[in-house]
Amino acid sequence: MNLSVRSKSSRYEKGTIRDAVSFALNSAASNARQRFEHYAGLCKKFEKKHKMTSAKFMENFEAGKLGDEQEFFDWYAAARGLILWRERYEILSGVSV
């Protein structure tokens, strides 16, 4: 996939714009990686405690096979966060300018 960048300001050189966009992408990828690692750590703790993978937990939770304990809602939020931030990290870290 190719993306194009348009700038409303013509007073900056293409290299300067490319550097700024590259910096923004790298910063966003770093932020996404940190969030991904945070949620991965949370999920790992839940998995160890309950002896179940997060994928299996999600399957059971969404099927209504688990209780309504707050901890399960916390795990669900962590697992969803892990999915979201892994995806964003993979996308952003794969983009080059």
Jmol script that loads the backbone (N, CA, C; Angstrom):
load data "model"
ATOM      1  N   MET A   1       0.839  -1.158   0.000  1.00  0.00           N
ATOM      2  CA  MET A   1       0.000   0.000   0.000  1.00  0.00           C
ATOM      3  C   MET A   1       0.893   1.234   0.000  1.00  0.00           C
ATOM      4  N   ASN A   2       0.526   2.208  -0.761  1.00  0.00           N
ATOM      5  CA  ASN A   2       1.250   3.475  -0.786  1.00  0.00           C
ATOM      6  C   ASN A   2       0.380   4.560  -0.193  1.00  0.00           C
ATOM      7  N   LEU A   3       0.992   5.408   0.586  1.00  0.00           N
ATOM      8  CA  LEU A   3       0.310   6.556   1.160  1.00  0.00           C
ATOM      9  C   LEU A   3       1.007   7.805   0.663  1.00  0.00           C
ATOM     10  N   SER A   4       0.244   8.858   0.518  1.00  0.00           N
ATOM     11  CA  SER A   4       0.876  10.116   0.139  1.00  0.00           C
ATOM     12  C   SER A   4       0.673  11.122   1.261  1.00  0.00           C
ATOM     13  N   VAL A   5       1.592  12.039   1.346  1.00  0.00           N
ATOM     14  CA  VAL A   5       1.526  13.082   2.361  1.00  0.00           C
ATOM     15  C   VAL A   5       1.396  14.410   1.645  1.00  0.00           C
ATOM     16  N   ARG A   6       0.420  15.186   2.041  1.00  0.00           N
ATOM     17  CA  ARG A   6       0.247  16.520   1.485  1.00  0.00           C
ATOM     18  C   ARG A   6       0.455  17.527   2.605  1.00  0.00           C
ATOM     19  N   SER A   7       1.108  18.585   2.293  1.00  0.00           N
ATOM     20  CA  SER A   7       1.342  19.648   3.268  1.00  0.00           C
ATOM     21  C   SER A   7       0.710  20.931   2.743  1.00  0.00           C
ATOM     22  N   LYS A   8      -0.011  21.631   3.600  1.00  0.00           N
ATOM     23  CA  LYS A   8      -0.625  22.898   3.206  1.00  0.00           C
ATOM     24  C   LYS A   8       0.408  24.018   3.144  1.00  0.00           C
ATOM     25  N   SER A   9       1.557  23.771   3.731  1.00  0.00           N
ATOM     26  CA  SER A   9       2.596  24.787   3.749  1.00  0.00           C
ATOM     27  C   SER A   9       3.683  24.431   2.740  1.00  0.00           C
ATOM     28  N   SER A  10       3.934  25.321   1.835  1.00  0.00           N
ATOM     29  CA  SER A  10       4.976  25.078   0.833  1.00  0.00           C
ATOM     30  C   SER A  10       6.316  25.667   1.269  1.00  0.00           C
ATOM     31  N   ARG A  11       6.372  26.206   2.469  1.00  0.00           N
ATOM     32  CA  ARG A  11       7.618  26.840   2.903  1.00  0.00           C
ATOM     33  C   ARG A  11       8.636  25.843   3.454  1.00  0.00           C
ATOM     34  N   TYR A  12       8.238  24.567   3.603  1.00  0.00           N
ATOM     35  CA  TYR A  12       9.156  23.547   4.109  1.00  0.00           C
ATOM     36  C   TYR A  12       9.592  22.631   2.976  1.00  0.00           C
ATOM     37  N   GLU A  13      10.843  22.221   3.025  1.00  0.00           N
ATOM     38  CA  GLU A  13      11.363  21.300   2.024  1.00  0.00           C
ATOM     39  C   GLU A  13      10.788  19.905   2.265  1.00  0.00           C
ATOM     40  N   LYS A  14      10.755  19.112   1.206  1.00  0.00           N
ATOM     41  CA  LYS A  14      10.221  17.749   1.309  1.00  0.00           C
ATOM     42  C   LYS A  14      10.952  16.935   2.363  1.00  0.00           C
ATOM     43  N   GLY A  15      12.277  17.095   2.439  1.00  0.00           N
ATOM     44  CA  GLY A  15      13.055  16.346   3.426  1.00  0.00           C
ATOM     45  C   GLY A  15      12.675  16.713   4.848  1.00  0.00           C
ATOM     46  N   THR A  16      12.393  17.976   5.091  1.00  0.00           N
ATOM     47  CA  THR A  16      11.989  18.435   6.424  1.00  0.00           C
ATOM     48  C   THR A  16      10.625  17.857   6.781  1.00  0.00           C
ATOM     49  N   ILE A  17       9.727  17.853   5.827  1.00  0.00           N
ATOM     50  CA  ILE A  17       8.380  17.284   6.058  1.00  0.00           C
ATOM     51  C   ILE A  17       8.503  15.784   6.296  1.00  0.00           C
ATOM     52  N   ARG A  18       9.313  15.109   5.481  1.00  0.00           N
ATOM     53  CA  ARG A  18       9.501  13.665   5.641  1.00  0.00           C
ATOM     54  C   ARG A  18      10.078  13.350   7.024  1.00  0.00           C
ATOM     55  N   ASP A  19      11.045  14.131   7.472  1.00  0.00           N
ATOM     56  CA  ASP A  19      11.637  13.915   8.797  1.00  0.00           C
ATOM     57  C   ASP A  19      10.606  14.092   9.904  1.00  0.00           C
ATOM     58  N   ALA A  20       9.759  15.096   9.780  1.00  0.00           N
ATOM     59  CA  ALA A  20       8.732  15.353  10.802  1.00  0.00           C
ATOM     60  C   ALA A  20       7.703  14.222  10.837  1.00  0.00           C
ATOM     61  N   VAL A  21       7.291  13.761   9.672  1.00  0.00           N
ATOM     62  CA  VAL A  21       6.322  12.660   9.601  1.00  0.00           C
ATOM     63  C   VAL A  21       6.955  11.372  10.119  1.00  0.00           C
ATOM     64  N   SER A  22       8.195  11.131   9.766  1.00  0.00           N
ATOM     65  CA  SER A  22       8.898   9.942  10.252  1.00  0.00           C
ATOM     66  C   SER A  22       9.018   9.971  11.768  1.00  0.00           C
ATOM     67  N   PHE A  23       9.354  11.120  12.329  1.00  0.00           N
ATOM     68  CA  PHE A  23       9.446  11.268  13.780  1.00  0.00           C
ATOM     69  C   PHE A  23       8.099  10.971  14.442  1.00  0.00           C
ATOM     70  N   ALA A  24       7.024  11.508  13.868  1.00  0.00           N
ATOM     71  CA  ALA A  24       5.685  11.282  14.419  1.00  0.00           C
ATOM     72  C   ALA A  24       5.310   9.800  14.372  1.00  0.00           C
ATOM     73  N   LEU A  25       5.611   9.140  13.271  1.00  0.00           N
ATOM     74  CA  LEU A  25       5.311   7.711  13.152  1.00  0.00           C
ATOM     75  C   LEU A  25       6.125   6.887  14.146  1.00  0.00           C
ATOM     76  N   ASN A  26       7.399   7.208  14.276  1.00  0.00           N
ATOM     77  CA  ASN A  26       8.247   6.480  15.228  1.00  0.00           C
ATOM     78  C   ASN A  26       7.774   6.688  16.660  1.00  0.00           C
ATOM     79  N   SER A  27       7.370   7.908  16.985  1.00  0.00           N
ATOM     80  CA  SER A  27       6.853   8.199  18.331  1.00  0.00           C
ATOM     81  C   SER A  27       5.562   7.432  18.588  1.00  0.00           C
ATOM     82  N   ALA A  28       4.679   7.422  17.607  1.00  0.00           N
ATOM     83  CA  ALA A  28       3.414   6.706  17.753  1.00  0.00           C
ATOM     84  C   ALA A  28       3.652   5.202  17.876  1.00  0.00           C
ATOM     85  N   ALA A  29       4.595   4.668  17.108  1.00  0.00           N
ATOM     86  CA  ALA A  29       4.918   3.232  17.186  1.00  0.00           C
ATOM     87  C   ALA A  29       5.499   2.895  18.554  1.00  0.00           C
ATOM     88  N   SER A  30       6.347   3.753  19.082  1.00  0.00           N
ATOM     89  CA  SER A  30       6.934   3.531  20.407  1.00  0.00           C
ATOM     90  C   SER A  30       5.852   3.549  21.487  1.00  0.00           C
ATOM     91  N   ASN A  31       4.939   4.497  21.382  1.00  0.00           N
ATOM     92  CA  ASN A  31       3.831   4.578  22.329  1.00  0.00           C
ATOM     93  C   ASN A  31       2.959   3.328  22.240  1.00  0.00           C
ATOM     94  N   ALA A  32       2.665   2.886  21.033  1.00  0.00           N
ATOM     95  CA  ALA A  32       1.841   1.690  20.841  1.00  0.00           C
ATOM     96  C   ALA A  32       2.542   0.455  21.411  1.00  0.00           C
ATOM     97  N   ARG A  33       3.872   0.368  21.220  1.00  0.00           N
ATOM     98  CA  ARG A  33       4.632  -0.764  21.760  1.00  0.00           C
ATOM     99  C   ARG A  33       4.560  -0.775  23.290  1.00  0.00           C
ATOM    100  N   GLN A  34       4.695   0.374  23.905  1.00  0.00           N
ATOM    101  CA  GLN A  34       4.619   0.459  25.367  1.00  0.00           C
ATOM    102  C   GLN A  34       3.253   0.022  25.876  1.00  0.00           C
ATOM    103  N   ARG A  35       2.212   0.455  25.205  1.00  0.00           N
ATOM    104  CA  ARG A  35       0.850   0.058  25.608  1.00  0.00           C
ATOM    105  C   ARG A  35       0.629  -1.433  25.376  1.00  0.00           C
ATOM    106  N   PHE A  36       1.111  -1.928  24.235  1.00  0.00           N
ATOM    107  CA  PHE A  36       1.015  -3.351  23.922  1.00  0.00           C
ATOM    108  C   PHE A  36       1.705  -4.172  25.005  1.00  0.00           C
ATOM    109  N   GLU A  37       2.911  -3.777  25.391  1.00  0.00           N
ATOM    110  CA  GLU A  37       3.643  -4.500  26.425  1.00  0.00           C
ATOM    111  C   GLU A  37       2.937  -4.410  27.784  1.00  0.00           C
ATOM    112  N   HIS A  38       2.330  -3.283  28.078  1.00  0.00           N
ATOM    113  CA  HIS A  38       1.588  -3.123  29.339  1.00  0.00           C
ATOM    114  C   HIS A  38       0.429  -4.116  29.408  1.00  0.00           C
ATOM    115  N   TYR A  39      -0.364  -4.149  28.339  1.00  0.00           N
ATOM    116  CA  TYR A  39      -1.516  -5.066  28.326  1.00  0.00           C
ATOM    117  C   TYR A  39      -1.082  -6.525  28.266  1.00  0.00           C
ATOM    118  N   ALA A  40       0.030  -6.800  27.596  1.00  0.00           N
ATOM    119  CA  ALA A  40       0.558  -8.169  27.565  1.00  0.00           C
ATOM    120  C   ALA A  40       0.933  -8.621  28.974  1.00  0.00           C
ATOM    121  N   GLY A  41       1.543  -7.718  29.741  1.00  0.00           N
ATOM    122  CA  GLY A  41       1.902  -8.038  31.125  1.00  0.00           C
ATOM    123  C   GLY A  41       0.687  -8.302  31.987  1.00  0.00           C
ATOM    124  N   LEU A  42      -0.350  -7.488  31.820  1.00  0.00           N
ATOM    125  CA  LEU A  42      -1.584  -7.701  32.586  1.00  0.00           C
ATOM    126  C   LEU A  42      -2.199  -9.054  32.242  1.00  0.00           C
ATOM    127  N   CYS A  43      -2.272  -9.354  30.952  1.00  0.00           N
ATOM    128  CA  CYS A  43      -2.863 -10.624  30.521  1.00  0.00           C
ATOM    129  C   CYS A  43      -2.055 -11.801  31.054  1.00  0.00           C
ATOM    130  N   LYS A  44      -0.750 -11.681  31.048  1.00  0.00           N
ATOM    131  CA  LYS A  44       0.111 -12.758  31.544  1.00  0.00           C
ATOM    132  C   LYS A  44      -0.190 -13.072  33.007  1.00  0.00           C
ATOM    133  N   LYS A  45      -0.419 -12.032  33.806  1.00  0.00           N
ATOM    134  CA  LYS A  45      -0.752 -12.229  35.223  1.00  0.00           C
ATOM    135  C   LYS A  45      -2.075 -12.966  35.384  1.00  0.00           C
ATOM    136  N   PHE A  46      -3.074 -12.559  34.608  1.00  0.00           N
ATOM    137  CA  PHE A  46      -4.370 -13.231  34.660  1.00  0.00           C
ATOM    138  C   PHE A  46      -4.246 -14.682  34.199  1.00  0.00           C
ATOM    139  N   GLU A  47      -3.492 -14.905  33.128  1.00  0.00           N
ATOM    140  CA  GLU A  47      -3.318 -16.255  32.594  1.00  0.00           C
ATOM    141  C   GLU A  47      -2.650 -17.174  33.614  1.00  0.00           C
ATOM    142  N   LYS A  48      -1.647 -16.661  34.277  1.00  0.00           N
ATOM    143  CA  LYS A  48      -0.945 -17.449  35.292  1.00  0.00           C
ATOM    144  C   LYS A  48      -1.878 -17.780  36.456  1.00  0.00           C
ATOM    145  N   LYS A  49      -2.620 -16.785  36.899  1.00  0.00           N
ATOM    146  CA  LYS A  49      -3.519 -16.972  38.042  1.00  0.00           C
ATOM    147  C   LYS A  49      -4.627 -17.969  37.732  1.00  0.00           C
ATOM    148  N   HIS A  50      -5.194 -17.875  36.532  1.00  0.00           N
ATOM    149  CA  HIS A  50      -6.359 -18.705  36.185  1.00  0.00           C
ATOM    150  C   HIS A  50      -6.004 -19.914  35.310  1.00  0.00           C
ATOM    151  N   LYS A  51      -4.705 -20.070  35.004  1.00  0.00           N
ATOM    152  CA  LYS A  51      -4.240 -21.216  34.211  1.00  0.00           C
ATOM    153  C   LYS A  51      -5.051 -21.383  32.914  1.00  0.00           C
ATOM    154  N   MET A  52      -5.143 -20.258  32.191  1.00  0.00           N
ATOM    155  CA  MET A  52      -5.908 -20.240  30.952  1.00  0.00           C
ATOM    156  C   MET A  52      -5.330 -19.141  30.060  1.00  0.00           C
ATOM    157  N   THR A  53      -5.241 -19.402  28.762  1.00  0.00           N
ATOM    158  CA  THR A  53      -4.771 -18.354  27.855  1.00  0.00           C
ATOM    159  C   THR A  53      -5.823 -17.253  27.749  1.00  0.00           C
ATOM    160  N   SER A  54      -5.390 -16.092  27.362  1.00  0.00           N
ATOM    161  CA  SER A  54      -6.339 -14.991  27.181  1.00  0.00           C
ATOM    162  C   SER A  54      -7.304 -15.285  26.039  1.00  0.00           C
ATOM    163  N   ALA A  55      -6.831 -15.987  25.014  1.00  0.00           N
ATOM    164  CA  ALA A  55      -7.715 -16.352  23.901  1.00  0.00           C
ATOM    165  C   ALA A  55      -8.832 -17.276  24.381  1.00  0.00           C
ATOM    166  N   LYS A  56      -8.482 -18.274  25.187  1.00  0.00           N
ATOM    167  CA  LYS A  56      -9.491 -19.193  25.731  1.00  0.00           C
ATOM    168  C   LYS A  56     -10.415 -18.449  26.693  1.00  0.00           C
ATOM    169  N   PHE A  57      -9.837 -17.552  27.500  1.00  0.00           N
ATOM    170  CA  PHE A  57     -10.655 -16.753  28.408  1.00  0.00           C
ATOM    171  C   PHE A  57     -11.680 -15.943  27.622  1.00  0.00           C
ATOM    172  N   MET A  58     -11.232 -15.261  26.558  1.00  0.00           N
ATOM    173  CA  MET A  58     -12.152 -14.439  25.753  1.00  0.00           C
ATOM    174  C   MET A  58     -13.284 -15.288  25.192  1.00  0.00           C
ATOM    175  N   GLU A  59     -12.926 -16.461  24.703  1.00  0.00           N
ATOM    176  CA  GLU A  59     -13.929 -17.381  24.156  1.00  0.00           C
ATOM    177  C   GLU A  59     -14.964 -17.738  25.225  1.00  0.00           C
ATOM    178  N   ASN A  60     -14.494 -18.120  26.394  1.00  0.00           N
ATOM    179  CA  ASN A  60     -15.391 -18.502  27.483  1.00  0.00           C
ATOM    180  C   ASN A  60     -16.190 -17.312  28.014  1.00  0.00           C
ATOM    181  N   PHE A  61     -15.540 -16.187  28.153  1.00  0.00           N
ATOM    182  CA  PHE A  61     -16.205 -14.999  28.692  1.00  0.00           C
ATOM    183  C   PHE A  61     -17.316 -14.531  27.754  1.00  0.00           C
ATOM    184  N   GLU A  62     -17.000 -14.470  26.459  1.00  0.00           N
ATOM    185  CA  GLU A  62     -17.998 -14.021  25.488  1.00  0.00           C
ATOM    186  C   GLU A  62     -19.142 -15.013  25.340  1.00  0.00           C
ATOM    187  N   ALA A  63     -18.902 -16.293  25.659  1.00  0.00           N
ATOM    188  CA  ALA A  63     -19.953 -17.312  25.602  1.00  0.00           C
ATOM    189  C   ALA A  63     -20.773 -17.342  26.885  1.00  0.00           C
ATOM    190  N   GLY A  64     -20.394 -16.517  27.866  1.00  0.00           N
ATOM    191  CA  GLY A  64     -21.122 -16.482  29.133  1.00  0.00           C
ATOM    192  C   GLY A  64     -20.818 -17.650  30.044  1.00  0.00           C
ATOM    193  N   LYS A  65     -19.680 -18.303  29.848  1.00  0.00           N
ATOM    194  CA  LYS A  65     -19.335 -19.480  30.648  1.00  0.00           C
ATOM    195  C   LYS A  65     -18.623 -19.124  31.950  1.00  0.00           C
ATOM    196  N   LEU A  66     -18.309 -17.848  32.138  1.00  0.00           N
ATOM    197  CA  LEU A  66     -17.619 -17.420  33.354  1.00  0.00           C
ATOM    198  C   LEU A  66     -18.548 -16.522  34.166  1.00  0.00           C
ATOM    199  N   GLY A  67     -18.171 -16.258  35.381  1.00  0.00           N
ATOM    200  CA  GLY A  67     -18.998 -15.421  36.242  1.00  0.00           C
ATOM    201  C   GLY A  67     -18.887 -13.947  35.908  1.00  0.00           C
ATOM    202  N   ASP A  68     -19.534 -13.138  36.760  1.00  0.00           N
ATOM    203  CA  ASP A  68     -19.545 -11.699  36.574  1.00  0.00           C
ATOM    204  C   ASP A  68     -18.587 -10.986  37.519  1.00  0.00           C
ATOM    205  N   GLU A  69     -17.517 -11.675  37.885  1.00  0.00           N
ATOM    206  CA  GLU A  69     -16.544 -11.071  38.786  1.00  0.00           C
ATOM    207  C   GLU A  69     -15.860  -9.890  38.103  1.00  0.00           C
ATOM    208  N   GLN A  70     -15.572  -8.856  38.873  1.00  0.00           N
ATOM    209  CA  GLN A  70     -14.899  -7.668  38.336  1.00  0.00           C
ATOM    210  C   GLN A  70     -13.578  -8.033  37.671  1.00  0.00           C
ATOM    211  N   GLU A  71     -12.891  -8.997  38.252  1.00  0.00           N
ATOM    212  CA  GLU A  71     -11.602  -9.415  37.706  1.00  0.00           C
ATOM    213  C   GLU A  71     -11.726  -9.893  36.257  1.00  0.00           C
ATOM    214  N   PHE A  72     -12.823 -10.561  35.939  1.00  0.00           N
ATOM    215  CA  PHE A  72     -13.016 -11.031  34.573  1.00  0.00           C
ATOM    216  C   PHE A  72     -13.241  -9.864  33.619  1.00  0.00           C
ATOM    217  N   PHE A  73     -13.921  -8.839  34.072  1.00  0.00           N
ATOM    218  CA  PHE A  73     -14.108  -7.650  33.244  1.00  0.00           C
ATOM    219  C   PHE A  73     -12.782  -6.923  33.052  1.00  0.00           C
ATOM    220  N   ASP A  74     -11.949  -6.913  34.090  1.00  0.00           N
ATOM    221  CA  ASP A  74     -10.626  -6.309  33.986  1.00  0.00           C
ATOM    222  C   ASP A  74      -9.762  -7.083  32.986  1.00  0.00           C
ATOM    223  N   TRP A  75      -9.837  -8.406  33.062  1.00  0.00           N
ATOM    224  CA  TRP A  75      -9.076  -9.242  32.134  1.00  0.00           C
ATOM    225  C   TRP A  75      -9.569  -9.020  30.710  1.00  0.00           C
ATOM    226  N   TYR A  76     -10.874  -8.962  30.538  1.00  0.00           N
ATOM    227  CA  TYR A  76     -11.449  -8.729  29.221  1.00  0.00           C
ATOM    228  C   TYR A  76     -10.946  -7.408  28.639  1.00  0.00           C
ATOM    229  N   ALA A  77     -10.940  -6.356  29.462  1.00  0.00           N
ATOM    230  CA  ALA A  77     -10.456  -5.054  29.006  1.00  0.00           C
ATOM    231  C   ALA A  77      -8.975  -5.129  28.639  1.00  0.00           C
ATOM    232  N   ALA A  78      -8.187  -5.840  29.437  1.00  0.00           N
ATOM    233  CA  ALA A  78      -6.754  -5.994  29.152  1.00  0.00           C
ATOM    234  C   ALA A  78      -6.548  -6.770  27.857  1.00  0.00           C
ATOM    235  N   ALA A  79      -7.320  -7.822  27.653  1.00  0.00           N
ATOM    236  CA  ALA A  79      -7.187  -8.635  26.440  1.00  0.00           C
ATOM    237  C   ALA A  79      -7.579  -7.832  25.200  1.00  0.00           C
ATOM    238  N   ARG A  80      -8.641  -7.047  25.309  1.00  0.00           N
ATOM    239  CA  ARG A  80      -9.046  -6.190  24.182  1.00  0.00           C
ATOM    240  C   ARG A  80      -7.984  -5.126  23.926  1.00  0.00           C
ATOM    241  N   GLY A  81      -7.423  -4.553  24.997  1.00  0.00           N
ATOM    242  CA  GLY A  81      -6.353  -3.576  24.847  1.00  0.00           C
ATOM    243  C   GLY A  81      -5.136  -4.185  24.175  1.00  0.00           C
ATOM    244  N   LEU A  82      -4.806  -5.414  24.546  1.00  0.00           N
ATOM    245  CA  LEU A  82      -3.674  -6.115  23.942  1.00  0.00           C
ATOM    246  C   LEU A  82      -3.883  -6.271  22.440  1.00  0.00           C
ATOM    247  N   ILE A  83      -5.064  -6.682  22.051  1.00  0.00           N
ATOM    248  CA  ILE A  83      -5.377  -6.864  20.624  1.00  0.00           C
ATOM    249  C   ILE A  83      -5.253  -5.532  19.878  1.00  0.00           C
ATOM    250  N   LEU A  84      -5.856  -4.496  20.427  1.00  0.00           N
ATOM    251  CA  LEU A  84      -5.845  -3.187  19.784  1.00  0.00           C
ATOM    252  C   LEU A  84      -4.441  -2.632  19.631  1.00  0.00           C
ATOM    253  N   TRP A  85      -3.659  -2.636  20.723  1.00  0.00           N
ATOM    254  CA  TRP A  85      -2.334  -2.019  20.684  1.00  0.00           C
ATOM    255  C   TRP A  85      -1.314  -2.880  19.947  1.00  0.00           C
ATOM    256  N   ARG A  86      -1.494  -4.196  19.924  1.00  0.00           N
ATOM    257  CA  ARG A  86      -0.618  -5.045  19.099  1.00  0.00           C
ATOM    258  C   ARG A  86      -0.830  -4.695  17.627  1.00  0.00           C
ATOM    259  N   GLU A  87      -2.092  -4.589  17.254  1.00  0.00           N
ATOM    260  CA  GLU A  87      -2.414  -4.257  15.870  1.00  0.00           C
ATOM    261  C   GLU A  87      -1.845  -2.894  15.483  1.00  0.00           C
ATOM    262  N   ARG A  88      -2.043  -1.902  16.324  1.00  0.00           N
ATOM    263  CA  ARG A  88      -1.533  -0.563  16.015  1.00  0.00           C
ATOM    264  C   ARG A  88      -0.009  -0.553  15.952  1.00  0.00           C
ATOM    265  N   TYR A  89       0.637  -1.270  16.871  1.00  0.00           N
ATOM    266  CA  TYR A  89       2.095  -1.333  16.857  1.00  0.00           C
ATOM    267  C   TYR A  89       2.593  -1.986  15.566  1.00  0.00           C
ATOM    268  N   GLU A  90       1.978  -3.098  15.183  1.00  0.00           N
ATOM    269  CA  GLU A  90       2.406  -3.786  13.971  1.00  0.00           C
ATOM    270  C   GLU A  90       2.225  -2.906  12.737  1.00  0.00           C
ATOM    271  N   ILE A  91       1.130  -2.176  12.695  1.00  0.00           N
ATOM    272  CA  ILE A  91       0.887  -1.284  11.555  1.00  0.00           C
ATOM    273  C   ILE A  91       1.905  -0.159  11.548  1.00  0.00           C
ATOM    274  N   LEU A  92       2.019   0.544  12.663  1.00  0.00           N
ATOM    275  CA  LEU A  92       2.897   1.716  12.711  1.00  0.00           C
ATOM    276  C   LEU A  92       4.374   1.365  12.549  1.00  0.00           C
ATOM    277  N   SER A  93       4.792   0.252  13.119  1.00  0.00           N
ATOM    278  CA  SER A  93       6.207  -0.102  13.000  1.00  0.00           C
ATOM    279  C   SER A  93       6.558  -0.602  11.605  1.00  0.00           C
ATOM    280  N   GLY A  94       5.554  -0.931  10.814  1.00  0.00           N
ATOM    281  CA  GLY A  94       5.798  -1.390   9.449  1.00  0.00           C
ATOM    282  C   GLY A  94       5.744  -0.292   8.398  1.00  0.00           C
ATOM    283  N   VAL A  95       5.448   0.936   8.837  1.00  0.00           N
ATOM    284  CA  VAL A  95       5.347   2.056   7.898  1.00  0.00           C
ATOM    285  C   VAL A  95       6.688   2.752   7.780  1.00  0.00           C
ATOM    286  N   SER A  96       7.063   3.050   6.567  1.00  0.00           N
ATOM    287  CA  SER A  96       8.289   3.830   6.367  1.00  0.00           C
ATOM    288  C   SER A  96       7.967   5.023   5.484  1.00  0.00           C
ATOM    289  N   VAL A  97       8.739   6.064   5.680  1.00  0.00           N
ATOM    290  CA  VAL A  97       8.519   7.310   4.926  1.00  0.00           C
ATOM    291  C   VAL A  97       9.693   7.536   4.002  1.00  0.00           C
TER     292      VAL A  97
END
end "model"
wireframe off; spacefill off
backbone 0.3
color backbone group
